[in-house]
Amino acid sequence: MKLFRLVMLLCASLCLAYSASAASVLQQYLPAAKVSDLVPDADGFGPIRADLAAAPVLKGGETVGWVFATSDFVGTTGYSGKPIHTLVAVGLDAKIIGVQLVKHSEPIVLIGIPEAKVKALVSGYTGLDLVAEAKSGGTAHEVDIISGATVTVMVIDDSIVRSGLKVARALGLGGLTPESEQAGTRFTLDAQAIAPADWMEAEGDGTIRRLSLDVAQVNAAFAEHADARARERALTEPPETTFIDMHAALVSVPAIGKALLGPAEEANLTAWLKDGESAIAIVGRGLYSFKGSGYVRGGIFDRIVLIQDDVSVRFRDRDHRRLGDIALSGAPDFTEMDLFRIPANVGFDPAKPFRIQLLAHREVGPIEKVFHTFDLGYQLPQKYLKPVAAPPVEVAAVADRDEGSAQADLWKRIWREKTLEIAVLGTMLFVLTAAFFFQTYVVRNARNFYIFRIVFLTVTLVFLGWYANAQLSVVNLMALFGSLVTGFSWQAFLLDPLTFILWFSVAAALLFWGRGAYCGWLCPFGALQELTNQIARKLHIPQWTLPWGLHERLWPLKYMIFLGLFGVSLMSVEQAEHLAEIEPFKTAIILKFIRAWPFVAYAVALLVAGLFVERFYCRYLCPLGAALAIPARMRMFDWLKRYHECGNPCQTCSNQCPVQAIHKTGEINPNECINCLHCQVLYQSETVCPVVIKKMKSRAKLAASPGGAPIHQSAAKV
């Protein structure tokens, strides 16, 4: 029963960076919030409504506004891939009266941007008029971008405005009313529409819309900026030089897609899009790129955003494809041609007008920039639309949405989008499992096994670590125990498929092999340590073997660290997460060393130590390894073969174990073993293992003796 509980706990830990509670975000954070920090002249909060995740803000017993959490109403996923939780108080006149950033996992605070600066920006939304935002489609205000945190700020801005509009409409604040389906004629796409014959016709009838800016126009726009440095650093190119010439078309419309992309590319686009999804083509040329390079690092295109009413769509790399060519005759030459997919669940209506907002920047300091936005408006021409009768529908309130179904749809879509990554991880797990089950054959040739291990560890580091960011952490386990108090949602765990699969495989591996399956083969930072140590050996850097007595006194450190972190997590998971920076995983794997210098110096110091003492961090400091090692002795099988002579008198394996997991008595310590299988290579070695060498000599003597061969054959039959 204990073993069963252990497996269930480990499976449940999966991707615990996400909120595990089925309750609303407001229920989680409102009890700890001080009303005076959010709305200075208020007295307290009333109870959260049953039909809407909002609570009244009280003053003198009267309701002066409503407080809500942005994450309860809109997606707030930031640069880190985790939600940015913000509490917003909106007055009865639909003006924001207080904003407070309560929880985020953004790396912006780790690269030199003070968190206080971000919190100050968030509090600056006080006074925002949501009625004006509703009329303007969410653009009645200027976004105060912080250099180096573009994506984070844009996500915060988007979440505050869109969630504010949803709540204000649901509560009828400021005269706003819930959105309902418009009565009368509605439009849908006409599959029989006729495509334009050439580029000139497409531009003329509005099939393709254009935003063209020259240097003079951009300089004039930045001349109006409040920061005087924007004027001082004007572009020096001739005024008539093209800054950007950007065109857009809704290519998910069949006629437009076939004309602009050609039949073959349009068929590929149709296969790429799922039910309810749309796509736009954006092409451009000039001094300024509408893509930039930020999406390579963060996966988000931070220079463009699609806006329709109060719906905004920011494109990620998974919703992007390069466009090889334009099939429409007469098309100009463009330096950038790209397709962007619009997910089905964002509320986009291709029949309604929308705009592509371009964010242009100007450097005003070594690391400082100022920003200005330009709009490319788009309205699908009437010839691509046909009227349909609008059935009478009753629009549900915002709070009546089925979150269970929405989450299920979300994680299923994420799993579909991660098909390739899941397939690669599944292949890795299959290969590793097969290698463990048939280890006798796998380790028979020492050189081939060495190549196999180095290749596997390289894939672990590059694919699992640096590409997929599938690095497990002790934070996952600490968050699990915290979530057990409030309950957890399995659907939330499924939002990160690679982490889910890895934790499930770790739970299964603990039953068979102990912690070594993960620590020795699937941990990206462990792989980085071993690979750098192998390079050090090739460079003849001396290797240090710590005295056994010192080694025995050092390896318990990781258990002390884990227990300390676990104890802190019982009081505050957030504080434990800060202390868990003893793990260099975030620095070396997730952020790829792009971080403040103290963190980088710490991670590099551990790697340098590992050049001399193989897997130094794994042996003595890793709290995750300690957490997995605790149940290691409960494994059901002993797969590592030993001879009676191991330890007495032979000390070969003990001396050559890379992590000193084999005692002088010949016993393997399952708490410290990483299942590298090096001892199994030695077990069959005809040049190293004294037992094997002795057997070979005995056989040779037997074969050389008179009648030796027949005796050998007879013995073989027996």
C-alpha positions in Angstrom: 0.0 0.0 0.0 2.8 2.4 0.8 4.4 1.7 -2.5 1.2 2.3 -4.3 0.7 5.6 -2.6 4.3 6.6 -3.5 3.7 5.9 -7.2 0.4 7.9 -7.1 2.2 10.8 -5.5 5.0 10.8 -8.0 2.6 10.6 -10.9 0.6 13.5 -9.5 3.7 15.7 -9.3 4.0 15.9 -13.1 3.9 19.6 -14.1 3.1 21.2 -10.7 4.4 24.6 -11.9 0.8 25.1 -12.9 -1.9 25.9 -10.4 -3.3 22.7 -9.0 -6.4 24.0 -7.5 -9.8 23.6 -9.0 -10.9 26.8 -7.2 -10.7 30.2 -8.9 -7.5 32.2 -8.8 -9.4 34.9 -6.9 -10.2 32.4 -4.1 -6.5 31.5 -3.8 -5.2 35.1 -3.6 -7.9 37.3 -2.2 -7.6 36.0 1.5 -4.0 37.2 1.6 -4.6 40.5 -0.1 -4.9 43.8 1.8 -7.7 45.9 0.6 -5.7 49.1 1.4 -2.9 48.0 -0.9 -5.4 47.6 -3.8 -7.9 50.4 -3.1 -6.5 52.8 -0.4 -9.8 54.2 0.9 -11.7 50.9 1.0 -12.5 48.9 4.2 -12.6 45.3 3.0 -13.8 42.7 0.6 -17.2 41.1 0.4 -17.8 37.4 -0.4 -17.0 36.1 -3.8 -20.1 35.8 -6.0 -21.3 32.3 -6.8 -21.9 33.0 -10.4 -18.9 35.1 -11.2 -15.3 35.0 -9.9 -15.5 38.6 -8.5 -15.9 40.0 -5.0 -17.3 43.4 -4.0 -14.9 46.1 -2.7 -16.5 47.7 0.4 -16.3 51.2 1.9 -18.5 52.0 4.9 -20.5 48.8 4.2 -21.3 49.9 0.6 -20.0 48.4 -2.6 -17.7 50.9 -4.4 -16.3 48.4 -6.9 -15.5 44.8 -7.7 -12.2 42.9 -7.5 -11.2 40.0 -9.7 -8.2 38.0 -10.9 -7.3 38.4 -14.5 -6.4 34.7 -14.9 -10.0 33.7 -14.1 -11.2 35.3 -17.3 -8.5 35.4 -19.9 -5.3 33.6 -20.7 -2.3 35.2 -18.9 0.6 33.0 -20.0 3.8 35.0 -20.0 7.3 34.7 -21.3 8.0 31.9 -18.8 5.1 29.8 -20.0 3.3 30.2 -16.7 0.4 32.5 -15.8 0.8 36.1 -14.5 -1.8 36.5 -11.8 -3.0 40.1 -11.3 -5.8 41.4 -9.0 -7.8 44.2 -10.5 -10.4 46.4 -8.8 -12.9 48.2 -11.1 -15.3 50.9 -9.9 -19.0 51.1 -10.6 -18.3 53.6 -13.4 -16.1 50.9 -15.2 -12.9 52.7 -14.3 -10.0 50.7 -12.8 -9.5 51.8 -9.2 -6.6 49.5 -8.2 -4.3 46.9 -9.7 -1.8 44.6 -7.9 0.6 42.0 -9.3 0.3 39.0 -7.0 2.1 36.1 -8.7 4.4 35.5 -11.7 7.2 33.3 -12.8 8.7 35.7 -15.3 12.5 35.7 -15.8 12.5 39.4 -16.2 13.4 39.9 -12.6 16.4 37.7 -13.1 18.1 39.7 -15.9 18.5 43.1 -14.3 14.9 44.5 -14.4 13.7 45.2 -10.8 10.4 43.7 -10.0 9.4 47.0 -8.4 9.5 48.5 -11.8 7.0 46.0 -13.2 4.8 46.4 -10.2 4.9 50.2 -10.7 3.9 49.7 -14.3 1.0 47.5 -13.2 -0.3 50.0 -10.7 -0.3 52.6 -13.4 -3.4 51.1 -14.9 -5.4 52.7 -12.1 -7.8 55.2 -13.7 -8.1 53.3 -17.0 -11.6 53.8 -18.5 -13.0 50.5 -19.7 -15.9 52.2 -21.4 -13.4 54.0 -23.6 -11.5 50.8 -24.1 -14.7 49.0 -25.2 -15.3 51.7 -27.8 -11.8 51.7 -29.2 -11.2 47.9 -29.1 -8.8 48.1 -26.2 -6.5 50.8 -27.6 -7.6 53.9 -25.9 -4.5 53.9 -23.8 -0.8 53.9 -24.4 1.2 50.8 -23.4 4.2 51.7 -21.3 6.7 49.1 -22.6 9.7 48.2 -20.4 12.9 47.5 -22.4 13.8 43.9 -22.1 10.3 42.9 -20.9 8.2 43.5 -24.0 6.3 40.2 -24.0 5.6 40.3 -20.3 4.3 43.9 -20.3 2.1 43.2 -23.4 0.6 40.1 -21.8 -0.1 42.1 -18.6 -1.7 44.9 -20.6 -3.8 42.5 -22.7 -5.0 40.5 -19.6 -6.0 43.6 -17.6 -7.9 45.2 -20.4 -9.7 42.1 -21.7 -10.6 40.7 -18.3 -11.7 44.1 -17.2 -14.1 44.4 -20.1 -15.5 40.9 -19.5 -16.1 41.6 -15.8 -17.5 45.1 -16.5 -19.9 43.8 -19.1 -21.0 40.8 -16.9 -21.7 43.2 -14.0 -23.2 46.0 -16.1 -20.6 48.6 -14.9 -20.4 52.0 -16.5 -23.4 51.2 -18.7 -21.7 48.3 -20.4 -23.9 45.3 -21.2 -23.0 41.7 -21.8 -22.1 40.9 -25.4 -24.8 39.1 -27.3 -25.2 37.8 -30.8 -26.3 40.7 -33.1 -29.8 40.4 -34.4 -30.4 40.5 -38.1 -28.0 39.6 -40.9 -24.8 37.8 -40.1 -22.1 36.8 -42.6 -20.0 33.7 -43.2 -17.3 32.9 -45.7 -18.3 32.1 -49.2 -16.5 29.1 -50.5 -17.5 30.0 -54.1 -16.0 33.5 -54.1 -13.8 34.3 -57.1 -10.1 35.1 -56.5 -8.4 38.2 -57.8 -6.4 37.7 -61.0 -3.2 39.5 -59.9 -1.6 41.5 -57.2 -2.9 44.8 -58.4 -6.5 43.6 -58.4 -6.0 42.1 -54.9 -4.7 45.4 -53.5 -7.4 47.3 -55.3 -10.4 45.4 -54.0 -9.1 45.1 -50.5 -8.1 41.4 -50.6 -4.7 42.5 -49.5 -4.3 45.4 -47.1 -1.1 47.5 -46.7 0.8 49.5 -44.1 3.6 51.5 -45.7 5.8 53.8 -43.6 8.8 55.8 -44.7 11.6 57.1 -42.5 10.0 60.6 -42.4 6.7 59.3 -41.0 8.4 57.2 -38.3 10.7 60.1 -37.3 7.6 62.3 -37.0 5.8 59.7 -34.9 8.7 59.4 -32.4 9.1 63.2 -32.4 5.9 63.3 -30.4 7.2 60.8 -27.8 7.4 62.1 -24.2 11.0 60.9 -24.0 13.2 63.6 -25.6 15.8 61.0 -26.4 13.5 59.6 -29.1 13.8 62.8 -31.0 17.5 63.0 -30.6 18.1 59.6 -32.1 16.1 60.0 -35.2 16.8 57.7 -38.2 19.4 59.2 -40.4 18.4 57.5 -43.7 16.9 59.7 -46.4 13.3 60.6 -45.5 11.8 58.7 -48.4 13.5 55.5 -47.5 11.0 52.7 -46.8 10.9 51.9 -43.1 8.5 49.1 -43.6 6.1 48.0 -46.3 3.8 45.4 -44.8 0.9 43.6 -46.4 -1.6 41.2 -44.9 -4.3 38.9 -46.2 -6.7 36.4 -44.7 -5.5 33.3 -46.5 -7.8 30.9 -44.6 -10.4 32.1 -47.0 -10.2 29.5 -49.7 -10.3 31.8 -52.7 -7.6 34.1 -51.2 -5.5 31.2 -50.1 -5.5 29.6 -53.6 -4.7 32.8 -55.3 -2.0 34.0 -53.0 -0.3 30.7 -52.0 -1.0 28.5 -55.0 -2.9 25.1 -54.9 -0.2 23.1 -53.3 0.7 25.5 -50.5 -3.0 26.2 -49.9 -3.6 22.5 -49.5 -0.7 22.4 -46.9 -2.4 25.3 -45.1 -5.7 23.6 -45.0 -4.1 20.5 -43.5 -2.3 22.7 -40.9 -5.5 24.4 -39.8 -7.9 22.6 -37.5 -11.7 23.2 -37.3 -12.5 26.8 -36.4 -8.9 28.1 -37.0 -8.0 30.9 -39.4 -4.7 32.1 -40.8 -3.3 35.3 -42.1 -0.3 35.9 -44.4 2.0 38.8 -43.6 4.7 39.9 -45.9 7.1 42.8 -45.6 10.2 44.6 -46.7 12.2 47.7 -45.6 14.5 48.7 -42.8 12.3 47.2 -40.1 11.3 43.6 -39.5 7.8 42.8 -38.4 9.1 39.6 -36.9 12.3 40.6 -35.2 14.4 38.0 -33.5 12.7 37.9 -30.1 10.5 35.0 -31.0 13.6 32.8 -31.5 14.4 33.2 -27.8 10.9 33.3 -26.3 8.6 31.8 -28.9 6.4 34.9 -29.0 6.3 37.4 -31.9 6.3 40.6 -29.8 6.2 43.1 -32.7 2.8 42.3 -34.1 -0.6 41.6 -32.5 -4.0 40.9 -34.1 -6.8 42.9 -32.5 -10.5 42.5 -33.1 -12.8 44.4 -30.7 -11.5 43.3 -27.3 -9.9 40.1 -28.6 -6.2 40.2 -29.1 -4.0 37.4 -30.5 -0.3 37.2 -30.0 1.4 34.7 -32.2 3.8 32.0 -30.9 6.3 30.0 -32.8 4.0 27.0 -32.9 1.4 29.1 -34.8 3.9 30.3 -37.4 5.2 29.0 -40.7 7.5 30.6 -43.3 6.0 31.3 -46.7 8.3 30.2 -49.5 6.7 32.2 -52.4 3.7 34.2 -53.5 1.8 32.7 -56.4 -0.2 35.8 -57.3 1.3 37.4 -60.4 2.7 40.9 -60.2 3.7 40.5 -56.5 6.6 42.6 -55.4 9.7 41.1 -53.9 9.5 40.8 -50.1 12.3 40.0 -47.6 9.9 38.5 -45.1 6.9 36.2 -45.9 5.1 34.3 -43.1 1.9 32.6 -42.2 0.3 32.9 -38.8 -2.4 30.7 -37.4 -5.3 32.1 -35.3 -6.5 29.5 -32.7 -10.1 28.6 -32.7 -10.7 29.4 -29.0 -9.8 33.1 -29.0 -13.1 34.4 -30.3 -11.8 35.6 -33.7 -14.5 36.2 -36.4 -13.0 36.4 -39.9 -16.1 38.1 -41.2 -15.6 41.1 -38.9 -13.0 43.9 -39.2 -9.7 43.5 -37.4 -6.3 45.1 -37.4 -2.6 44.1 -37.2 -0.8 46.3 -34.7 2.9 46.8 -35.4 5.1 47.8 -32.5 8.1 49.8 -33.6 10.9 50.6 -31.3 13.8 53.1 -31.1 16.9 52.6 -29.0 17.5 55.5 -26.7 20.2 54.0 -24.5 22.5 51.0 -24.2 19.6 48.8 -23.1 16.7 51.2 -23.3 14.0 51.5 -26.0 10.9 53.5 -26.5 8.0 52.3 -28.6 5.2 53.5 -30.9 2.4 51.5 -32.5 1.1 51.6 -36.1 -2.1 49.9 -37.3 -2.8 47.9 -40.5 -6.6 47.7 -40.8 -8.3 44.8 -42.5 -11.9 44.2 -43.6 -12.7 41.1 -45.7 -14.2 42.4 -48.9 -18.0 41.7 -49.3 -17.4 39.4 -52.3 -15.9 36.8 -49.9 -18.9 36.8 -47.6 -22.5 35.5 -47.8 -25.4 36.3 -45.5 -26.8 33.7 -43.1 -29.8 33.8 -40.9 -28.8 34.3 -37.2 -30.5 31.7 -35.0 -31.8 33.1 -31.7 -29.2 32.3 -29.1 -28.9 33.1 -25.5 -25.4 34.2 -24.5 -24.1 32.8 -21.2 -22.4 35.0 -18.7 -18.7 35.0 -18.5 -18.7 33.0 -15.3 -20.9 30.3 -16.8 -18.2 28.9 -19.1 -17.4 25.2 -18.6 -13.8 25.4 -17.4 -13.5 21.6 -17.2 -14.3 21.3 -20.9 -12.1 24.3 -21.8 -9.2 22.8 -19.9 -9.7 19.4 -21.5 -9.8 21.0 -25.0 -6.6 23.0 -24.2 -4.5 20.2 -23.0 -5.6 18.0 -25.8 -4.7 20.7 -28.3 -1.3 21.1 -26.6 -0.6 17.4 -26.8 -1.5 17.5 -30.6 0.9 20.4 -31.1 3.6 18.6 -29.2 3.3 15.4 -31.2 6.9 15.5 -32.5 8.4 16.2 -29.0 6.2 13.5 -27.5 7.3 11.0 -30.2 11.0 11.8 -29.6 10.6 11.4 -25.8 8.7 8.2 -26.2 11.4 6.9 -28.4 14.0 7.8 -25.8 12.1 6.1 -23.1 11.6 3.0 -25.2 15.3 2.8 -26.1 16.4 3.3 -22.5 13.9 0.7 -21.2 15.1 -1.8 -23.8 18.8 -1.1 -22.8 18.0 -1.8 -19.2 16.1 -5.0 -19.9 18.8 -6.3 -22.2 21.7 -4.7 -20.5 23.8 -7.9 -20.7 23.9 -7.5 -24.5 24.1 -3.7 -24.6 27.2 -3.5 -22.4 29.0 -6.5 -24.0 31.1 -4.2 -26.3 32.6 -1.4 -24.0 33.3 1.0 -26.9 29.9 0.7 -28.5 28.2 1.2 -25.2 30.3 4.3 -24.5 29.2 5.8 -27.8 25.6 4.9 -27.1 25.7 6.6 -23.7 27.3 9.7 -25.0 24.8 10.0 -27.8 21.9 9.4 -25.5 23.1 12.0 -23.0 23.7 14.5 -25.8 20.0 14.1 -26.9 18.9 14.5 -23.3 20.8 17.7 -23.0 20.0 19.3 -26.3 16.5 18.0 -26.9 15.0 17.5 -23.5 16.9 20.3 -21.9 17.7 23.2 -24.1 15.0 22.7 -26.7 12.0 21.3 -24.8 12.9 22.7 -21.3 11.8 19.3 -19.8 14.0 19.6 -16.7 12.3 18.2 -13.6 12.9 20.1 -10.4 12.5 19.6 -6.6 10.1 22.5 -6.9 7.6 20.1 -8.6 7.6 17.8 -5.5 7.3 20.7 -3.1 4.4 22.1 -4.9 2.7 18.7 -4.9 2.6 18.6 -1.1 1.3 22.1 -1.0 -1.4 21.3 -3.5 -2.6 18.3 -1.6 -4.0 20.7 1.0 -6.2 22.4 -1.6 -6.7 19.6 -4.0 -5.4 19.4 -7.6 -6.7 19.1 -11.1 -5.3 16.3 -13.3 -6.2 18.3 -16.4 -4.0 21.1 -15.2 -1.0 18.7 -15.0 -1.7 17.5 -18.5 -0.9 21.0 -19.9 2.8 20.1 -20.0 2.9 16.8 -21.8 6.7 16.2 -21.6 6.8 16.9 -17.9 3.8 14.7 -17.4 5.4 11.8 -19.3 8.7 12.2 -17.6 7.2 12.2 -14.1 5.1 9.1 -14.9 8.2 7.4 -16.3 10.2 8.3 -13.1 7.4 6.8 -10.9 7.5 3.6 -13.0 11.3 3.5 -13.0 11.5 3.8 -9.2 9.8 0.4 -9.0 12.2 -1.3 -11.3 15.6 0.5 -11.1 15.5 3.2 -8.5 16.4 6.8 -9.2 19.2 6.1 -11.6 17.0 5.9 -14.7 16.3 9.6 -14.5 19.4 10.9 -12.7 21.8 8.9 -14.9 20.1 9.2 -18.3 17.2 11.7 -18.5 18.3 14.7 -16.4 19.6 17.4 -18.7 21.8 19.0 -16.1 23.2 15.6 -15.2 23.9 15.0 -18.8 25.7 18.4 -19.1 27.9 17.5 -16.1 28.9 14.2 -17.5 29.5 15.5 -21.1 31.7 18.3 -19.8 33.6 15.9 -17.6 34.2 13.6 -20.6 35.6 16.6 -22.5 37.8 17.4 -19.4 39.2 13.8 -19.5 40.0 14.2 -23.2 41.9 17.3 -22.4 43.8 15.4 -19.6 42.4 17.5 -16.8 43.2 15.6 -13.6 40.3 13.6 -12.0 40.0 13.7 -8.2 38.7 10.7 -6.3 37.6 11.9 -2.8 38.7 9.7 0.1 35.9 7.3 1.0 35.5 8.8 4.5 35.0 12.3 3.1 32.7 11.1 0.4 30.5 9.4 2.9 30.2 12.6 4.9 29.4 14.8 1.9 26.7 12.8 0.1 24.2 13.3 3.0 24.3 17.0 2.3 21.7 16.7 -0.5 19.3 15.0 1.9 19.7 17.8 4.4 19.0 20.3 1.6 15.9 18.5 0.5 14.5 18.2 4.0 15.2 21.9 4.6 13.4 22.9 1.4 10.5 20.6 2.2 10.2 22.1 5.6 10.1 25.6 4.3 7.6 24.6 1.6 5.1 23.6 4.3 5.1 27.2 5.4 5.6 28.9 2.1 6.0 27.3 -1.3 7.0 30.7 -2.8 9.9 31.0 -0.3 10.9 27.4 -0.9 11.0 28.2 -4.7 13.4 31.0 -4.0 15.6 28.8 -1.9 15.4 26.1 -4.5 17.8 28.2 -6.6 20.4 25.9 -5.2 19.4 23.9 -8.2 21.2 25.4 -11.2 18.7 23.9 -13.6 16.9 27.2 -14.4 20.1 29.0 -15.1 21.9 26.3 -17.1 19.0 24.6 -18.9 15.8 26.7 -18.9 17.4 30.1 -19.4 20.6 28.7 -21.1 22.9 30.9 -18.9 21.1 34.1 -20.0 20.7 35.4 -16.5 22.1 37.7 -13.8 25.8 37.0 -13.3 25.6 35.6 -9.7 23.3 32.8 -11.0 25.5 32.1 -14.0 28.7 32.1 -11.8 27.1 29.6 -9.4 26.1 27.2 -12.3 29.5 27.6 -13.9 31.3 26.9 -10.6 29.3 23.6 -10.2 30.3 22.6 -13.8 33.9 23.5 -13.1 33.9 21.3 -10.0 32.4 18.6 -12.1 35.4 18.8 -14.4 37.6 17.4 -11.6 35.0 15.4 -9.6 32.5 13.7 -12.0 28.9 14.7 -11.3 29.9 16.8 -8.3 26.5 18.4 -8.0 24.6 15.2 -8.4 26.6 13.5 -5.7 26.5 16.0 -2.9 24.0 18.9 -3.5 21.1 17.8 -5.7 17.8 17.9 -3.6 15.9 16.3 -6.5 18.3 13.4 -6.5 17.8 13.1 -2.7 14.0 13.1 -3.1 14.1 10.4 -5.7 16.8 8.4 -3.7 14.6 8.1 -0.6 12.3 5.5 -2.1 15.1 3.9 -4.1 15.5 1.0 -1.7 11.9 0.1 -2.4 12.6 -1.0 -5.9 11.3 -4.5 -6.8 14.3 -5.9 -8.6 18.1 -6.0 -8.5 19.3 -5.7 -12.1 23.0 -5.1 -11.5 24.9 -8.3 -11.5 27.7 -9.0 -8.9 30.2 -11.8 -8.3 30.9 -13.3 -4.9 34.5 -11.9 -5.3 33.2 -8.3 -5.6 34.6 -6.3 -2.7 36.5 -9.3 -1.3 39.1 -9.3 -2.7 38.3 -7.4 -5.9 37.9 -3.6 -5.7 37.9 -2.9 -9.4 34.2 -1.7 -9.6 34.5 0.2 -6.3 37.5 2.1 -7.6 36.1 2.8 -11.1 32.5 3.7 -10.2 32.1 7.2 -11.6 30.0 8.4 -8.6 31.5 6.2 -5.9 28.2 4.3 -5.4 29.9 1.0 -4.7 31.1 0.3 -1.2 34.5 -1.3 -0.5 32.5 -4.4 0.5 31.2 -4.7 -3.0 27.6 -3.6 -2.3 26.0 -1.1 -4.6 24.3 1.8 -2.7 20.9 2.2 -4.6 20.6 5.7 -3.1 23.7 6.9 -4.9 23.7 4.7 -8.0 22.8 6.5 -11.3 22.5 3.3 -13.3 25.3 4.3 -15.7 26.0 0.5 -16.2 29.7 1.0 -16.0 30.0 -1.7 -13.4 28.2 -4.0 -15.9 30.7 -3.2 -18.6 33.4 -4.2 -16.1 31.4 -7.3 -15.1 31.9 -8.8 -18.6 35.3 -7.2 -19.3 37.9 -9.8 -20.4 40.7 -7.3 -19.7 39.7 -5.6 -16.5 37.6 -7.9 -14.3 39.8 -10.4 -12.4 37.0 -12.9 -12.1 36.4 -13.0 -15.8 40.1 -13.1 -16.5 40.5 -16.1 -14.1 37.7 -17.9 -15.8 39.2 -17.4 -19.2 42.6 -18.7 -18.0 40.9 -21.8 -16.5 39.1 -22.4 -19.8 42.3 -21.9 -21.7 44.2 -24.4 -19.5 41.3 -26.9 -19.8 41.3 -26.6 -23.6 45.1 -27.0 -23.8 45.1 -30.2 -21.6 45.0 -33.6 -23.4 41.4 -34.4 -24.2 40.5 -31.0 -23.1 38.1 -30.3 -26.0 36.0 -33.4 -25.5 35.7 -32.7 -21.8 34.7 -29.1 -22.6 32.1 -30.3 -25.0 30.8 -32.9 -22.5 30.6 -30.2 -19.8 28.8 -27.9 -22.2 26.2 -30.5 -22.8 25.7 -31.0 -19.1 
